[in-house]
Amino acid sequence: MQNLVFSLDHVTRYIPLGAVFDGENYLIENYNISTIISANLTRIGDRLPAGTDNTSVLALGLSEAKSGFNPLPNVPAEIDAIVRQSANDPQGIYPGLELLNQAFNYKALRDNLATHLILHIATHGEFVANNAYASYLLLGDGKQLPIQDIQNLRDLSKIHLVVLSACETALGDTGQDGTEIAGLSYYFLNGGAKAVMASLWQVDDGSTNVLMQHFYNNLAQGTATKPITKAQALRQAQLSLLQGKEVTTANSEQRANIGVEIRPGTSTNRTTASFAHPYYWAPFILIGNGF
C-alpha cells in the first residue's frame, strides 16, 4: 500500500482528496492519504507507541444541548468506546481520561494536556468565514473555545495527535486581501501538536461516532514489528463506512448549529443508516505527521 502526502494551497486544501473518483474507485481505496500545511509545522521525527499500553487519551465531549446548539446523543458512546478509564472499565480502546459536558471546560482541557499523547474533542464547531478569530469549538459547559484560548495552551507540544470530532475544523478561508485565513486545526499544529484530524464540512453525529471508533480500533492494532500509521488507520476506518452495511446509531444531529438538513438520503429521525456516501466518510482529513 502506497502513501500520498499532499502539500496544498488556497482552496485546494479543502478538496476531500480521499473522495476523488477516477470512474471506478475513490482515491482512498488505493492510498493512505495525509496533508501538510508547511514544512515547519510538520514534525515527523516520532510516532505513537505501538499498541495501547503507552498511549493515553484525553477525551472531551459535549452531548447536551448548549448555547443554542442541538444535543449530540452519539458523543457519550463515542468517547466511552475510545477511552478505558480504569482496569475495571469494560469499554474503551485506550487508557485515559474522559470528561463529558460540565466536566469539559477550559481549565480541565488546559490542566490535563501534559499527561496524554492524544487529545480527542467531540463537540460542535463553528467556522466563521472571513473572520477566523470568531471561529470556535463549544466547550461542555456551553462556553466557547476560541482560537485565542487555543493559542494559550502551553502543553500542545506534548500531544502527538489531536482529533477534532466536530464540524469544519479543517476549514479556512481567503481574506479580502487574498491571504489565507487558517482554520481551527492550524492553531493546534502551530501550538506544537504533531498531527490533527479535522473535518472539511458539517459532519453527521452518528457517522462520526462510527468512524472514530473504527479509527481508534485500527490504530490500536499496530505492533512493534508491524506498526499502523495514523494515515492507515484513518483510511481503514473510511473504507469501513464506504463498504459497510447499515449500522445502528442514536438519532443524529450535525455537529454544527445549522437550520437546514444537508445530509444525503437521510433524515434526522433515523436510527439506522448506510454511511457509504462520501458525505459521511470523506470530511475527515489528517494534517501533519501521518505516521
Number of C-alpha atoms within 10 A of each C-alpha: 7 8 13 14 17 14 15 14 12 14 12 10 19 18 14 19 19 23 18 14 12 8 6 6 11 17 17 21 16 14 17 22 23 26 21 21 17 11 10 8 19 20 18 13 8 10 17 21 15 19 17 17 10 12 18 19 27 26 24 26 27 27 19 19 14 17 12 8 19 18 19 25 20 23 25 20 17 23 28 18 21 26 23 21 19 12 8 7 11 11 16 20 22 24 21 21 19 20 19 21 19 13 17 22 21 17 9 12 19 16 12 13 20 15 16 22 22 25 24 22 24 31 28 32 28 22 24 16 16 15 15 21 16 14 23 23 25 26 27 26 17 19 15 20 17 18 20 13 13 20 13 11 17 14 17 27 17 17 25 22 28 25 21 25 28 28 28 27 30 26 23 26 21 16 14 9 6 9 10 16 19 19 25 26 25 23 18 23 24 16 19 19 27 27 30 29 24 25 25 21 23 25 27 25 30 29 23 25 23 24 24 23 20 22 21 20 18 20 26 21 14 18 13 9 7 9 18 20 20 25 26 23 23 28 26 20 22 28 19 18 23 20 12 12 12 13 14 13 18 18 16 22 24 27 26 24 16 13 6 6 11 14 16 11 9 13 14 15 10 13 14 15 16 17 27 19 15 17 19 25 27 25 27 30 24 24 28 25 25 27 18
